[in-house]
Amino acid sequence: MDTTVSIAIPTRNRAGYLRTALRSIVPQARAAGADVLVVVDGPDPASEAVAAELGVRAVVHEAPRGLNAARNTAIAQTGGELLAFVDDDVAVHPGWLAALRSAAAAEPGVDCFTGPIVARIEDHAFPMCGREGPPVTFLDLGRADVDAPHAWGANMTIRRGAFERVGRFDESRELYGDEQEWQDRLRASARPRIRYVAAARLDHRRAGDDARLRSLMRAARARGRASRRFDVHRGTAPGLAAELRVLAGCVAHGPRHRCANGPVMAAHSAGRLEAALRPAPDPAAPDFLAGVSGTVGGRRAALRRAADALLDVAALPVRARLRRAGRATPRRRVLALAIVRDEHRDRWDRIAAQLRASRHDVEVATTAPGDRGKFENLDALLSAHPAGAHDWLLVCDDDVVLPGAFLDDLVAAAERLDLQLAQPAHRLHSHAAWSVTRRRGGWAGSLARETAFVEIGPVTLVAAAAFGDLLPFPPLRMGWGLDVHWAALARERGLRLGVVDAVPVLHDAAPAAAAYSRRDAEAEARAFLATRPYLPRDEANRTLRVHRRLPAAG
C-alpha cells in the first residue's frame, strides 16, 4: 500500500508567493492523492483567498504564533503518514513528491527527508562570484541520494511517527534555527538519519522588492541575529574576535570579487555581531525584569568604548543644537537627590559640582545609606526637602559620569519634548540591562526617543506635573519593579516618557545588584507588583518615536 502524504505550507502575509507555491504543488498532490493544508499564521484574508482559489484547505490562527506553531497545527490537522513541510516561497520541480514517496518506501529506517533547494533571485540582477552560496536558503549535496547533515524547513518531509518519538516542534524557538532544534532531538534518538533525495528538487524564490539588495541584506541581518542566538542556545557560539574576523572578510568580499553577495554576507555577519553585543532576554526571567544582566566587560567593553567615541563625533551637530536650546530655556528650580557611599565620595563631589554649575537654580540634598534602602532614604530626603517648590526632581546615583552641560541640556530636551519622566541614555559601554535605555545614534543622530519606559536609575528626571502621580516613593529597599510600575501608571495617566540620547551618561563602577542580593531584589519586586499594574518586558523595551530635532520653544 502506498504511503499517504500530507503537504503543509505555513504562511503569513505573502499571498503572491503562496499562489506560485500552490500552483506547482497542487497538481502533484492531486495525482498522488495527497492532501494539502495551508496554515495561515494570523489574520490574512489575501492568503485565505489564494488557498480557496486553488481548492486548498486553510487553517487560520487567531493571532500570529510563529513558524513552529504553524507546523504543529499542520501535524494536528492532517493525517498523512508522511508530512511534507515547505515554505510559502518555493516552487517544486516535476517529480518532487513522487521522489519523496519513493525514498520513504526505500528507506524505512529513515524518518526525515530533504532534497535540493535551488536559490532563485527574480526581477533584479544579482551578480555572484560563485565562491559563496546564494543569499537565501539552499542545499545541494549532489546528484545521488545520500545521508544529509540537516534538512532545511523549505524542503523537509518527516514521518508522523517521529513526532510521537521525539516530540513536536519547539514553539518557543524563533524564526531561523526553528527546525534545527527538532533535528537535534532526532539525531539524539534511536533513528537519527536524515536522507537527501536528489530528485526531490524545488526552487526557493525571491521576487519583486524582496529580490532587491537592500531587502536581501535586511533579511540576512535578521537571520544573523537569530543564528547567533541559536548558537548560544546550543553552546556553540564563537567569540567576538571570531565574529569580527568573519565580518571583516565579508565586508572585503564584495569589492574584492565584484560580488553582490558580499554586502548580504556582511549584513548577516553584522546581525550575528549585534546579537553578541546585545544578548536577547532570558525567556525564563520574570517579565518585570530586563532578562539580561547588561554587564559590560573585557573585549566587548573595548568595542563598545570605541563605538561610543564614534557616536560622540556623529552626535556633535545634535549636541550643538541642544546646547543652544539649553541656553535659551528659562531658569528652573531643580531638586537633586542622592544617596552617597563613602567609597564613591570623590566621584559624587564631581557630580555635585557639575550640577551646581548649571544655569538653573539647583538644590542638592544627599544622605548616607545607613540601614535603610534606596527608596526609604529618598523618601526621608523628600521629607526634609519637599519637592513641591521645584519644577524638576533629579534622582542621581553616586557613581555615574555626566557629560558637559548635562543638566541644562537634559532639562531643555525634556521641556521641548514635553516629557514628564526622562532619563539620559546609557553610553554603550555602561552597565545597563534594558536595551531601550542604551544610546542610539548613527549619522542621522537621535536626539531623544519617546519610550514606554524609563529606569529608576542611575539618573532619572521627574517633572512637577508628575509629582502627584509618582511621589512619595514606595518604601522599597532596592526598588526593582518600580520602573515598570511607573511605566504602567504613565500609560494610564497620559504621562510622556523618554530617553535622551544626546546626553549619555556612563555607569561603569559596578553592575546592578553588586551591593545587594539579586534574589532579595527580585523577591521584593514580586511582592510589590503582586497588587500593582506594571508594563511587561516586551512592552517596556520599546521606542515609540525618535526625535532628531527639537521642536521650537512654545
Secondary structure, DSSP 4 states (H G I P E B T S, - for coil): -PPPEEEEEEESS-HHHHHHHHHHHHHHHHHHT-EEEEEESS--HHHHHHHHHTT-EEEE-SS---HHHHHHHHHHH---SEEEEE-TTEEEPTTHHHHHHHHHHH-TT--EEE--EEEEE-SS-----SSS--SS--B---SS-EE-S---TTEEEEEHHHHHHH-S--TTSPSSSHHHHHHHHHHTSS---EEE-TT--EEEEE-GGGGSHHHHHHHHHHHHHHHHHHHHHHT-PPPHHHHHHHHHHHHHHHHHHT-THHHHHHHHHHHHHHHHHSPPPPTTS-TTS-SS-----HHHHHHHHHHHHHHHHHTHHHHHHHHHHHHHSPP-EEEEEEE--GGGHHHHHHHHHHHHTSSSEEEEEEE--TTS-HHHHHHHHHHHS-GGG-SEEEEE-TT-BPPTTHHHHHHHHHHHTT-SEEEEEEPTTS--S-GGGB---STT---EEEES---SSSEEEEEGGGHHHH-SPPS-SS-TTHHHHHHHHHHHHT--EEEEEEEEEB--SS-TTSSS-HHHHHHHHHHHHTTS----HHHHT-EEEEESSPPPP-
